[in-house]
Structures are given as C-alpha cells and as structure tokens.
Amino acid sequence: MLGTVDGLKRFITITESPYHGLNFCQGTVSEMLNDPGQEICEVIRYFGSRRKIFNVHFRNIRGHRNDFQEVYPTRAISTSSKHSRFM
C-alpha cells in the first residue's frame, strides 16, 4: 500500500482524524515517481493541502522509479532546498 503515491493517498483516508497523517520522506516519495523533478511538487501540494504532512525528511536522489540513487544535494534531480518551499 505504501509503495505508491496512490497507496499513500488511500492510507490517509483509512481513518479520518487530524492525528492520522504522514512522516513524509521526500526521497522515498520521489523514488515512486517516473519524473520526480516535475511530479514531486504536486504530491507535496496534495498531502500538504490536506494537512497530512506531520514531519518531513529531506533526502536527495538522482534518477526515477526503479532506477535511482541517493546523492549529495549538488547532484540531485529532486533537491530538498528546491522543494522545501512547498512544505
């Protein structure tokens, strides 16, 4: 269930409560996407607008779904500093 963005969306609807949400890891969610550099902002907006991001873990990756590696921020496609303004 938690291996896709659709699964995360389903997870937050299991129990409607202001105390039920996500420890949002930007790197882990980016690894779920085909084009993380373009798609991650919309994912952040989706969960953020519903107030379901309780904690944020920033991690930088290069690549995309099924083909990625964790890298230093200067070498990342999806960077924490670039997307932290959406949080």
Secondary structure, DSSP 4 states (H G I P E B T S, - for coil): -TTSHHHHHHHHHSS--TT--EEEEHHHHHHT-SSHHHHHHHHHHHHHHTT-EEEEE---EEEETTEEEE--GGG-SB-HHHHGGG-
